[in-house]
Amino acid sequence: MDGNQRMIAWSAEWALIGGVVACTGCMQSQPISKAEEPFPHDPSCAGKDEVASKPWAELHQILDEERG
Ligand SMILES: [Zn+2]
């Protein structure tokens, strides 16, 4: 996947709302200050085992690879 495809995949799973990233599966959220902690999904979240455990870190990696 190139950076654009990875960004599309990321934004299907996550939403940036104000200063937090939210899971589109359960709408739980995490501020960037907790970027190094595993994302606190709702226990009933259907997607929690299929998405990255650290969405901020994944976003950072996508940007890093695109921008060098
Ligand atoms: Zn979730």
N, CA, C, O and the ligand as a Tripos MOL2 file, in Angstrom:
@<TRIPOS>MOLECULE
protein
  273   271    69     0     0
PROTEIN
NO_CHARGES

@<TRIPOS>ATOM
      1 N           0.8350   -1.2040    0.0000 N.3       1 MET1
      2 CA          0.0000    0.0000    0.0000 C.3       1 MET1
      3 C           0.8690    1.2530    0.0000 C.2       1 MET1
      4 O           1.8240    1.3430    0.7710 O.2       1 MET1
      5 N           0.5510    2.2070   -0.8460 N.am      2 ASP2
      6 CA          1.2810    3.4740   -0.7850 C.3       2 ASP2
      7 C           0.6790    4.3590    0.3170 C.2       2 ASP2
      8 O          -0.3160    4.0060    0.9500 O.2       2 ASP2
      9 N           1.3120    5.5100    0.5210 N.am      3 GLY3
     10 CA          0.8950    6.3650    1.6330 C.3       3 GLY3
     11 C          -0.5500    6.7960    1.5330 C.2       3 GLY3
     12 O          -1.2500    6.8730    2.5430 O.2       3 GLY3
     13 N          -1.0070    7.0820    0.3070 N.am      4 ASN4
     14 CA         -2.3890    7.5270    0.1640 C.3       4 ASN4
     15 C          -3.3740    6.4140    0.5030 C.2       4 ASN4
     16 O          -4.3930    6.6490    1.1540 O.2       4 ASN4
     17 N          -3.0570    5.1900    0.0510 N.am      5 GLN5
     18 CA         -3.9400    4.0620    0.3740 C.3       5 GLN5
     19 C          -3.9510    3.7800    1.8760 C.2       5 GLN5
     20 O          -4.9900    3.4670    2.4570 O.2       5 GLN5
     21 N          -2.7650    3.8980    2.4950 N.am      6 ARG6
     22 CA         -2.7050    3.6820    3.9450 C.3       6 ARG6
     23 C          -3.4960    4.7620    4.6810 C.2       6 ARG6
     24 O          -4.1410    4.4870    5.6930 O.2       6 ARG6
     25 N          -3.4420    5.9820    4.1710 N.am      7 MET7
     26 CA         -4.1850    7.0840    4.8050 C.3       7 MET7
     27 C          -5.6890    6.8490    4.6630 C.2       7 MET7
     28 O          -6.4530    7.1180    5.5890 O.2       7 MET7
     29 N          -6.1120    6.3430    3.4960 N.am      8 ILE8
     30 CA         -7.5330    6.0450    3.2900 C.3       8 ILE8
     31 C          -7.9760    4.9440    4.2580 C.2       8 ILE8
     32 O          -9.0470    5.0230    4.8610 O.2       8 ILE8
     33 N          -7.1240    3.9100    4.3950 N.am      9 ALA9
     34 CA         -7.4500    2.8260    5.3230 C.3       9 ALA9
     35 C          -7.5010    3.3400    6.7570 C.2       9 ALA9
     36 O          -8.3900    2.9720    7.5250 O.2       9 ALA9
     37 N          -6.5390    4.1930    7.1130 N.am     10 TRP10
     38 CA         -6.4950    4.7460    8.4790 C.3      10 TRP10
     39 C          -7.7630    5.5370    8.7610 C.2      10 TRP10
     40 O          -8.3670    5.4000    9.8250 O.2      10 TRP10
     41 N          -8.1660    6.3720    7.7940 N.am     11 SER11
     42 CA         -9.3120    7.2420    8.0450 C.3      11 SER11
     43 C         -10.6390    6.5040    7.9920 C.2      11 SER11
     44 O         -11.6640    7.0380    8.4160 O.2      11 SER11
     45 N         -10.6280    5.2630    7.4660 N.am     12 ALA12
     46 CA        -11.8410    4.4460    7.5480 C.3      12 ALA12
     47 C         -12.0150    3.8850    8.9540 C.2      12 ALA12
     48 O         -13.1320    3.6290    9.4040 O.2      12 ALA12
     49 N         -10.8860    3.6990    9.6380 N.am     13 GLU13
     50 CA        -10.9250    3.0890   10.9720 C.3      13 GLU13
     51 C         -10.9680    4.1190   12.0890 C.2      13 GLU13
     52 O         -11.4570    3.8350   13.1820 O.2      13 GLU13
     53 N         -10.4520    5.3210   11.8150 N.am     14 TRP14
     54 CA        -10.2950    6.3480   12.8550 C.3      14 TRP14
     55 C         -10.8310    7.6760   12.3820 C.2      14 TRP14
     56 O         -10.8970    7.9430   11.1820 O.2      14 TRP14
     57 N         -11.2170    8.5110   13.3360 N.am     15 ALA15
     58 CA        -11.6510    9.8730   13.0230 C.3      15 ALA15
     59 C         -10.9440   10.8410   13.9540 C.2      15 ALA15
     60 O         -10.8880   10.6090   15.1620 O.2      15 ALA15
     61 N         -10.4000   11.9290   13.4050 N.am     16 LEU16
     62 CA         -9.8220   12.9770   14.2330 C.3      16 LEU16
     63 C         -10.9300   13.9760   14.5520 C.2      16 LEU16
     64 O         -11.5160   14.5890   13.6590 O.2      16 LEU16
     65 N         -11.2020   14.1240   15.8430 N.am     17 ILE17
     66 CA        -12.2770   15.0240   16.2850 C.3      17 ILE17
     67 C         -11.6860   15.9350   17.3500 C.2      17 ILE17
     68 O         -11.3370   15.4760   18.4380 O.2      17 ILE17
     69 N         -11.5710   17.2290   17.0410 N.am     18 GLY18
     70 CA        -10.9080   18.1180   17.9870 C.3      18 GLY18
     71 C          -9.5030   17.6000   18.2340 C.2      18 GLY18
     72 O          -8.7500   17.3680   17.2880 O.2      18 GLY18
     73 N          -9.1420   17.4170   19.4980 N.am     19 GLY19
     74 CA         -7.7970   16.9560   19.8160 C.3      19 GLY19
     75 C          -7.6850   15.4780   20.0720 C.2      19 GLY19
     76 O          -6.6720   15.0180   20.5990 O.2      19 GLY19
     77 N          -8.7120   14.7130   19.7090 N.am     20 VAL20
     78 CA         -8.6630   13.2780   19.9940 C.3      20 VAL20
     79 C          -8.8070   12.4710   18.7160 C.2      20 VAL20
     80 O          -9.3140   12.9600   17.7060 O.2      20 VAL20
     81 N          -8.3450   11.2060   18.7790 N.am     21 VAL21
     82 CA         -8.6250   10.2630   17.7060 C.3      21 VAL21
     83 C          -9.7000    9.3080   18.2300 C.2      21 VAL21
     84 O          -9.6030    8.7930   19.3440 O.2      21 VAL21
     85 N         -10.7280    9.0820   17.4020 N.am     22 ALA22
     86 CA        -11.8270    8.2120   17.8140 C.3      22 ALA22
     87 C         -11.9050    6.9940   16.9100 C.2      22 ALA22
     88 O         -11.6660    7.0870   15.7060 O.2      22 ALA22
     89 N         -12.2410    5.8470   17.4990 N.am     23 CYS23
     90 CA        -12.4630    4.6200   16.7310 C.3      23 CYS23
     91 C         -13.8310    4.7020   16.0810 C.2      23 CYS23
     92 O         -14.8230    4.9840   16.7540 O.2      23 CYS23
     93 N         -13.8970    4.4550   14.7630 N.am     24 THR24
     94 CA        -15.1900    4.5290   14.0890 C.3      24 THR24
     95 C         -16.0480    3.3070   14.4110 C.2      24 THR24
     96 O         -17.2360    3.2820   14.0910 O.2      24 THR24
     97 N         -15.4500    2.2910   15.0440 N.am     25 GLY25
     98 CA        -16.2210    1.1150   15.4350 C.3      25 GLY25
     99 C         -16.9810    1.3250   16.7330 C.2      25 GLY25
    100 O         -18.1420    0.9300   16.8400 O.2      25 GLY25
    101 N         -16.3410    1.9440   17.7260 N.am     26 CYS26
    102 CA        -16.9800    2.0780   19.0390 C.3      26 CYS26
    103 C         -17.0790    3.5200   19.5250 C.2      26 CYS26
    104 O         -17.7060    3.7910   20.5500 O.2      26 CYS26
    105 N         -16.4560    4.4530   18.7860 N.am     27 MET27
    106 CA        -16.4780    5.8780   19.1160 C.3      27 MET27
    107 C         -15.8110    6.2180   20.4460 C.2      27 MET27
    108 O         -16.0010    7.3130   20.9760 O.2      27 MET27
    109 N         -15.0290    5.2810   20.9860 N.am     28 GLN28
    110 CA        -14.1760    5.6590   22.1040 C.3      28 GLN28
    111 C         -13.0690    6.5500   21.5460 C.2      28 GLN28
    112 O         -12.7920    6.5140   20.3470 O.2      28 GLN28
    113 N         -12.4340    7.3500   22.4060 N.am     29 SER29
    114 CA        -11.4440    8.2870   21.9060 C.3      29 SER29
    115 C         -10.2020    8.3060   22.7890 C.2      29 SER29
    116 O         -10.2130    7.8290   23.9230 O.2      29 SER29
    117 N          -9.1260    8.8730   22.2320 N.am     30 GLN30
    118 CA         -7.8500    8.9390   22.9330 C.3      30 GLN30
    119 C          -7.1540   10.2410   22.5430 C.2      30 GLN30
    120 O          -7.0200   10.5330   21.3550 O.2      30 GLN30
    121 N          -6.7050   11.0370   23.5390 N.am     31 PRO31
    122 CA         -5.9530   12.2540   23.2180 C.3      31 PRO31
    123 C          -4.5260   11.9200   22.8040 C.2      31 PRO31
    124 O          -4.0090   10.8490   23.1210 O.2      31 PRO31
    125 N          -3.8950   12.8560   22.0890 N.am     32 ILE32
    126 CA         -2.5290   12.6040   21.6240 C.3      32 ILE32
    127 C          -1.5620   12.4470   22.7990 C.2      32 ILE32
    128 O          -0.5160   11.8140   22.6580 O.2      32 ILE32
    129 N          -1.9040   13.0170   23.9550 N.am     33 SER33
    130 CA         -1.0210   12.8850   25.1270 C.3      33 SER33
    131 C          -0.9350   11.4390   25.6180 C.2      33 SER33
    132 O          -0.0310   11.0960   26.3800 O.2      33 SER33
    133 N          -1.8780   10.5850   25.1830 N.am     34 LYS34
    134 CA         -1.8310    9.1680   25.5530 C.3      34 LYS34
    135 C          -1.4840    8.2920   24.3550 C.2      34 LYS34
    136 O          -1.8560    7.1190   24.3000 O.2      34 LYS34
    137 N          -0.7630    8.8800   23.3910 N.am     35 ALA35
    138 CA         -0.4590    8.1870   22.1400 C.3      35 ALA35
    139 C           0.3070    6.8860   22.3310 C.2      35 ALA35
    140 O           0.2080    5.9760   21.5080 O.2      35 ALA35
    141 N           1.0810    6.7960   23.4300 N.am     36 GLU36
    142 CA          1.8830    5.5880   23.6400 C.3      36 GLU36
    143 C           1.1380    4.4940   24.4110 C.2      36 GLU36
    144 O           1.6870    3.4200   24.6580 O.2      36 GLU36
    145 N          -0.1030    4.7700   24.7850 N.am     37 GLU37
    146 CA         -0.8980    3.7470   25.4820 C.3      37 GLU37
    147 C          -1.7910    3.0210   24.4840 C.2      37 GLU37
    148 O          -2.2100    3.6150   23.4900 O.2      37 GLU37
    149 N          -2.0890    1.7490   24.7280 N.am     38 PRO38
    150 CA         -3.0120    1.0440   23.8350 C.3      38 PRO38
    151 C          -4.3670    1.7540   23.7910 C.2      38 PRO38
    152 O          -4.8300    2.2780   24.8040 O.2      38 PRO38
    153 N          -4.9890    1.7710   22.6320 N.am     39 PHE39
    154 CA         -6.2590    2.4850   22.4760 C.3      39 PHE39
    155 C          -7.3530    1.8210   23.3260 C.2      39 PHE39
    156 O          -7.5000    0.5990   23.3080 O.2      39 PHE39
    157 N          -8.1240    2.6370   24.0740 N.am     40 PRO40
    158 CA         -9.1460    2.0830   24.9750 C.3      40 PRO40
    159 C         -10.4820    1.8140   24.2800 C.2      40 PRO40
    160 O         -11.4530    2.5440   24.4750 O.2      40 PRO40
    161 N         -10.5170    0.7520   23.4650 N.am     41 HIS41
    162 CA        -11.7820    0.4110   22.8000 C.3      41 HIS41
    163 C         -12.8510    0.0150   23.8010 C.2      41 HIS41
    164 O         -12.5470   -0.4610   24.8950 O.2      41 HIS41
    165 N         -14.1110    0.2160   23.4150 N.am     42 ASP42
    166 CA        -15.2100   -0.3680   24.1620 C.3      42 ASP42
    167 C         -15.0970   -1.8890   24.0540 C.2      42 ASP42
    168 O         -14.7500   -2.3990   22.9890 O.2      42 ASP42
    169 N         -15.3830   -2.6280   25.1390 N.am     43 PRO43
    170 CA        -15.2600   -4.1000   25.0690 C.3      43 PRO43
    171 C         -16.0950   -4.7250   23.9500 C.2      43 PRO43
    172 O         -15.7660   -5.8040   23.4590 O.2      43 PRO43
    173 N         -17.1640   -4.0550   23.5500 N.am     44 SER44
    174 CA        -18.0340   -4.6110   22.5080 C.3      44 SER44
    175 C         -17.6120   -4.1870   21.0960 C.2      44 SER44
    176 O         -18.2850   -4.5340   20.1250 O.2      44 SER44
    177 N         -16.5170   -3.4460   20.9700 N.am     45 CYS45
    178 CA        -16.0950   -2.9500   19.6500 C.3      45 CYS45
    179 C         -15.8100   -4.1180   18.7040 C.2      45 CYS45
    180 O         -15.0030   -4.9970   19.0060 O.2      45 CYS45
    181 N         -16.4860   -4.1080   17.5570 N.am     46 ALA46
    182 CA        -16.3220   -5.2100   16.6070 C.3      46 ALA46
    183 C         -14.9670   -5.1770   15.9180 C.2      46 ALA46
    184 O         -14.4630   -6.2170   15.4960 O.2      46 ALA46
    185 N         -14.3680   -3.9930   15.7990 N.am     47 GLY47
    186 CA        -13.1300   -3.8800   15.0310 C.3      47 GLY47
    187 C         -11.8680   -3.8800   15.8600 C.2      47 GLY47
    188 O         -10.7750   -3.7810   15.3020 O.2      47 GLY47
    189 N         -11.9760   -3.9870   17.1750 N.am     48 LYS48
    190 CA        -10.8180   -3.7290   18.0280 C.3      48 LYS48
    191 C          -9.6520   -4.6780   17.7920 C.2      48 LYS48
    192 O          -8.5040   -4.3180   18.0510 O.2      48 LYS48
    193 N          -9.9270   -5.8850   17.3050 N.am     49 ASP49
    194 CA         -8.8330   -6.8270   17.0620 C.3      49 ASP49
    195 C          -8.2570   -6.6900   15.6530 C.2      49 ASP49
    196 O          -7.2750   -7.3520   15.3180 O.2      49 ASP49
    197 N          -8.8630   -5.8340   14.8290 N.am     50 GLU50
    198 CA         -8.4300   -5.7110   13.4340 C.3      50 GLU50
    199 C          -7.7200   -4.4040   13.1400 C.2      50 GLU50
    200 O          -7.1430   -4.2380   12.0660 O.2      50 GLU50
    201 N          -7.7560   -3.4760   14.0800 N.am     51 VAL51
    202 CA         -7.1190   -2.1810   13.8400 C.3      51 VAL51
    203 C          -5.8620   -2.0650   14.7000 C.2      51 VAL51
    204 O          -5.6780   -2.8180   15.6560 O.2      51 VAL51
    205 N          -5.0020   -1.1120   14.3480 N.am     52 ALA52
    206 CA         -3.7710   -0.9000   15.1100 C.3      52 ALA52
    207 C          -4.1050   -0.5410   16.5570 C.2      52 ALA52
    208 O          -5.0940    0.1430   16.8210 O.2      52 ALA52
    209 N          -3.2690   -1.0090   17.4990 N.am     53 SER53
    210 CA         -3.5520   -0.7200   18.9020 C.3      53 SER53
    211 C          -3.1540    0.7060   19.2730 C.2      53 SER53
    212 O          -3.5930    1.2240   20.3000 O.2      53 SER53
    213 N          -2.3130    1.3540   18.4340 N.am     54 LYS54
    214 CA         -1.8830    2.7210   18.7110 C.3      54 LYS54
    215 C          -2.1120    3.5860   17.4690 C.2      54 LYS54
    216 O          -1.2070    3.7510   16.6500 O.2      54 LYS54
    217 N          -3.3200    4.1360   17.3310 N.am     55 PRO55
    218 CA         -3.6460    4.8870   16.1000 C.3      55 PRO55
    219 C          -2.7760    6.1110   15.8750 C.2      55 PRO55
    220 O          -2.4650    6.4400   14.7300 O.2      55 PRO55
    221 N          -2.3710    6.8030   16.9550 N.am     56 TRP56
    222 CA         -1.4960    7.9680   16.7620 C.3      56 TRP56
    223 C          -0.1470    7.5170   16.2070 C.2      56 TRP56
    224 O           0.4060    8.1580   15.3140 O.2      56 TRP56
    225 N           0.3790    6.4150   16.7360 N.am     57 ALA57
    226 CA          1.6690    5.9190   16.2570 C.3      57 ALA57
    227 C           1.5650    5.4870   14.7910 C.2      57 ALA57
    228 O           2.4920    5.6960   14.0090 O.2      57 ALA57
    229 N           0.4310    4.8830   14.4280 N.am     58 GLU58
    230 CA          0.2570    4.4550   13.0390 C.3      58 GLU58
    231 C           0.1650    5.6680   12.1100 C.2      58 GLU58
    232 O           0.7250    5.6580   11.0130 O.2      58 GLU58
    233 N          -0.5350    6.7010   12.5470 N.am     59 LEU59
    234 CA         -0.6310    7.9180   11.7470 C.3      59 LEU59
    235 C           0.7480    8.5540   11.5750 C.2      59 LEU59
    236 O           1.1000    9.0140   10.4880 O.2      59 LEU59
    237 N           1.5150    8.5730   12.6520 N.am     60 HIS60
    238 CA          2.8730    9.1050   12.6040 C.3      60 HIS60
    239 C           3.7190    8.3370   11.5810 C.2      60 HIS60
    240 O           4.4650    8.9340   10.8050 O.2      60 HIS60
    241 N           3.5910    7.0250   11.5920 N.am     61 GLN61
    242 CA          4.3580    6.1950   10.6700 C.3      61 GLN61
    243 C           3.9770    6.4630    9.2180 C.2      61 GLN61
    244 O           4.8390    6.5160    8.3420 O.2      61 GLN61
    245 N           2.6800    6.6320    8.9710 N.am     62 ILE62
    246 CA          2.2210    6.9350    7.6130 C.3      62 ILE62
    247 C           2.8390    8.2490    7.1370 C.2      62 ILE62
    248 O           3.3320    8.3460    6.0130 O.2      62 ILE62
    249 N           2.8040    9.2680    8.0190 N.am     63 LEU63
    250 CA          3.3520   10.5770    7.6490 C.3      63 LEU63
    251 C           4.8670   10.4980    7.4470 C.2      63 LEU63
    252 O           5.4100   11.0880    6.5130 O.2      63 LEU63
    253 N           5.5310    9.7690    8.3260 N.am     64 ASP64
    254 CA          6.9800    9.6140    8.2220 C.3      64 ASP64
    255 C           7.3760    9.0110    6.8820 C.2      64 ASP64
    256 O           8.2900    9.4980    6.2160 O.2      64 ASP64
    257 N           6.6810    7.9460    6.4910 N.am     65 GLU65
    258 CA          7.0490    7.2400    5.2700 C.3      65 GLU65
    259 C           6.7390    8.0880    4.0340 C.2      65 GLU65
    260 O           7.4190    7.9840    3.0130 O.2      65 GLU65
    261 N           5.7130    8.9230    4.1390 N.am     66 GLU66
    262 CA          5.3430    9.7600    2.9920 C.3      66 GLU66
    263 C           6.3040   10.9390    2.8450 C.2      66 GLU66
    264 O           6.6330   11.3520    1.7330 O.2      66 GLU66
    265 N           6.7450   11.4690    3.9780 N.am     67 ARG67
    266 CA          7.5240   12.7040    3.9340 C.3      67 ARG67
    267 C           9.0200   12.4730    4.0890 C.2      67 ARG67
    268 O           9.8170   13.3680    3.8070 O.2      67 ARG67
    269 N           9.4070   11.2900    4.5310 N.am     68 GLY68
    270 CA         10.8150   10.9850    4.6910 C.3      68 GLY68
    271 C          11.4100   11.5600    5.9700 C.2      68 GLY68
    272 O          12.5980   11.3780    6.2350 O.2      68 GLY68
    273 ZN        -13.1590    0.5280   18.7910 Zn       69 ZN69
@<TRIPOS>BOND
     1     1     2 1
     2     2     3 1
     3     3     4 2
     4     3     5 am
     5     5     6 1
     6     6     7 1
     7     7     8 2
     8     7     9 am
     9     9    10 1
    10    10    11 1
    11    11    12 2
    12    11    13 am
    13    13    14 1
    14    14    15 1
    15    15    16 2
    16    15    17 am
    17    17    18 1
    18    18    19 1
    19    19    20 2
    20    19    21 am
    21    21    22 1
    22    22    23 1
    23    23    24 2
    24    23    25 am
    25    25    26 1
    26    26    27 1
    27    27    28 2
    28    27    29 am
    29    29    30 1
    30    30    31 1
    31    31    32 2
    32    31    33 am
    33    33    34 1
    34    34    35 1
    35    35    36 2
    36    35    37 am
    37    37    38 1
    38    38    39 1
    39    39    40 2
    40    39    41 am
    41    41    42 1
    42    42    43 1
    43    43    44 2
    44    43    45 am
    45    45    46 1
    46    46    47 1
    47    47    48 2
    48    47    49 am
    49    49    50 1
    50    50    51 1
    51    51    52 2
    52    51    53 am
    53    53    54 1
    54    54    55 1
    55    55    56 2
    56    55    57 am
    57    57    58 1
    58    58    59 1
    59    59    60 2
    60    59    61 am
    61    61    62 1
    62    62    63 1
    63    63    64 2
    64    63    65 am
    65    65    66 1
    66    66    67 1
    67    67    68 2
    68    67    69 am
    69    69    70 1
    70    70    71 1
    71    71    72 2
    72    71    73 am
    73    73    74 1
    74    74    75 1
    75    75    76 2
    76    75    77 am
    77    77    78 1
    78    78    79 1
    79    79    80 2
    80    79    81 am
    81    81    82 1
    82    82    83 1
    83    83    84 2
    84    83    85 am
    85    85    86 1
    86    86    87 1
    87    87    88 2
    88    87    89 am
    89    89    90 1
    90    90    91 1
    91    91    92 2
    92    91    93 am
    93    93    94 1
    94    94    95 1
    95    95    96 2
    96    95    97 am
    97    97    98 1
    98    98    99 1
    99    99   100 2
   100    99   101 am
   101   101   102 1
   102   102   103 1
   103   103   104 2
   104   103   105 am
   105   105   106 1
   106   106   107 1
   107   107   108 2
   108   107   109 am
   109   109   110 1
   110   110   111 1
   111   111   112 2
   112   111   113 am
   113   113   114 1
   114   114   115 1
   115   115   116 2
   116   115   117 am
   117   117   118 1
   118   118   119 1
   119   119   120 2
   120   119   121 am
   121   121   122 1
   122   122   123 1
   123   123   124 2
   124   123   125 am
   125   125   126 1
   126   126   127 1
   127   127   128 2
   128   127   129 am
   129   129   130 1
   130   130   131 1
   131   131   132 2
   132   131   133 am
   133   133   134 1
   134   134   135 1
   135   135   136 2
   136   135   137 am
   137   137   138 1
   138   138   139 1
   139   139   140 2
   140   139   141 am
   141   141   142 1
   142   142   143 1
   143   143   144 2
   144   143   145 am
   145   145   146 1
   146   146   147 1
   147   147   148 2
   148   147   149 am
   149   149   150 1
   150   150   151 1
   151   151   152 2
   152   151   153 am
   153   153   154 1
   154   154   155 1
   155   155   156 2
   156   155   157 am
   157   157   158 1
   158   158   159 1
   159   159   160 2
   160   159   161 am
   161   161   162 1
   162   162   163 1
   163   163   164 2
   164   163   165 am
   165   165   166 1
   166   166   167 1
   167   167   168 2
   168   167   169 am
   169   169   170 1
   170   170   171 1
   171   171   172 2
   172   171   173 am
   173   173   174 1
   174   174   175 1
   175   175   176 2
   176   175   177 am
   177   177   178 1
   178   178   179 1
   179   179   180 2
   180   179   181 am
   181   181   182 1
   182   182   183 1
   183   183   184 2
   184   183   185 am
   185   185   186 1
   186   186   187 1
   187   187   188 2
   188   187   189 am
   189   189   190 1
   190   190   191 1
   191   191   192 2
   192   191   193 am
   193   193   194 1
   194   194   195 1
   195   195   196 2
   196   195   197 am
   197   197   198 1
   198   198   199 1
   199   199   200 2
   200   199   201 am
   201   201   202 1
   202   202   203 1
   203   203   204 2
   204   203   205 am
   205   205   206 1
   206   206   207 1
   207   207   208 2
   208   207   209 am
   209   209   210 1
   210   210   211 1
   211   211   212 2
   212   211   213 am
   213   213   214 1
   214   214   215 1
   215   215   216 2
   216   215   217 am
   217   217   218 1
   218   218   219 1
   219   219   220 2
   220   219   221 am
   221   221   222 1
   222   222   223 1
   223   223   224 2
   224   223   225 am
   225   225   226 1
   226   226   227 1
   227   227   228 2
   228   227   229 am
   229   229   230 1
   230   230   231 1
   231   231   232 2
   232   231   233 am
   233   233   234 1
   234   234   235 1
   235   235   236 2
   236   235   237 am
   237   237   238 1
   238   238   239 1
   239   239   240 2
   240   239   241 am
   241   241   242 1
   242   242   243 1
   243   243   244 2
   244   243   245 am
   245   245   246 1
   246   246   247 1
   247   247   248 2
   248   247   249 am
   249   249   250 1
   250   250   251 1
   251   251   252 2
   252   251   253 am
   253   253   254 1
   254   254   255 1
   255   255   256 2
   256   255   257 am
   257   257   258 1
   258   258   259 1
   259   259   260 2
   260   259   261 am
   261   261   262 1
   262   262   263 1
   263   263   264 2
   264   263   265 am
   265   265   266 1
   266   266   267 1
   267   267   268 2
   268   267   269 am
   269   269   270 1
   270   270   271 1
   271   271   272 2
@<TRIPOS>SUBSTRUCTURE
     1 MET1         2 RESIDUE 1 A MET
     2 ASP2         6 RESIDUE 1 A ASP
     3 GLY3        10 RESIDUE 1 A GLY
     4 ASN4        14 RESIDUE 1 A ASN
     5 GLN5        18 RESIDUE 1 A GLN
     6 ARG6        22 RESIDUE 1 A ARG
     7 MET7        26 RESIDUE 1 A MET
     8 ILE8        30 RESIDUE 1 A ILE
     9 ALA9        34 RESIDUE 1 A ALA
    10 TRP10       38 RESIDUE 1 A TRP
    11 SER11       42 RESIDUE 1 A SER
    12 ALA12       46 RESIDUE 1 A ALA
    13 GLU13       50 RESIDUE 1 A GLU
    14 TRP14       54 RESIDUE 1 A TRP
    15 ALA15       58 RESIDUE 1 A ALA
    16 LEU16       62 RESIDUE 1 A LEU
    17 ILE17       66 RESIDUE 1 A ILE
    18 GLY18       70 RESIDUE 1 A GLY
    19 GLY19       74 RESIDUE 1 A GLY
    20 VAL20       78 RESIDUE 1 A VAL
    21 VAL21       82 RESIDUE 1 A VAL
    22 ALA22       86 RESIDUE 1 A ALA
    23 CYS23       90 RESIDUE 1 A CYS
    24 THR24       94 RESIDUE 1 A THR
    25 GLY25       98 RESIDUE 1 A GLY
    26 CYS26      102 RESIDUE 1 A CYS
    27 MET27      106 RESIDUE 1 A MET
    28 GLN28      110 RESIDUE 1 A GLN
    29 SER29      114 RESIDUE 1 A SER
    30 GLN30      118 RESIDUE 1 A GLN
    31 PRO31      122 RESIDUE 1 A PRO
    32 ILE32      126 RESIDUE 1 A ILE
    33 SER33      130 RESIDUE 1 A SER
    34 LYS34      134 RESIDUE 1 A LYS
    35 ALA35      138 RESIDUE 1 A ALA
    36 GLU36      142 RESIDUE 1 A GLU
    37 GLU37      146 RESIDUE 1 A GLU
    38 PRO38      150 RESIDUE 1 A PRO
    39 PHE39      154 RESIDUE 1 A PHE
    40 PRO40      158 RESIDUE 1 A PRO
    41 HIS41      162 RESIDUE 1 A HIS
    42 ASP42      166 RESIDUE 1 A ASP
    43 PRO43      170 RESIDUE 1 A PRO
    44 SER44      174 RESIDUE 1 A SER
    45 CYS45      178 RESIDUE 1 A CYS
    46 ALA46      182 RESIDUE 1 A ALA
    47 GLY47      186 RESIDUE 1 A GLY
    48 LYS48      190 RESIDUE 1 A LYS
    49 ASP49      194 RESIDUE 1 A ASP
    50 GLU50      198 RESIDUE 1 A GLU
    51 VAL51      202 RESIDUE 1 A VAL
    52 ALA52      206 RESIDUE 1 A ALA
    53 SER53      210 RESIDUE 1 A SER
    54 LYS54      214 RESIDUE 1 A LYS
    55 PRO55      218 RESIDUE 1 A PRO
    56 TRP56      222 RESIDUE 1 A TRP
    57 ALA57      226 RESIDUE 1 A ALA
    58 GLU58      230 RESIDUE 1 A GLU
    59 LEU59      234 RESIDUE 1 A LEU
    60 HIS60      238 RESIDUE 1 A HIS
    61 GLN61      242 RESIDUE 1 A GLN
    62 ILE62      246 RESIDUE 1 A ILE
    63 LEU63      250 RESIDUE 1 A LEU
    64 ASP64      254 RESIDUE 1 A ASP
    65 GLU65      258 RESIDUE 1 A GLU
    66 GLU66      262 RESIDUE 1 A GLU
    67 ARG67      266 RESIDUE 1 A ARG
    68 GLY68      270 RESIDUE 1 A GLY
    69 ZN69       273 GROUP 0 **** ****
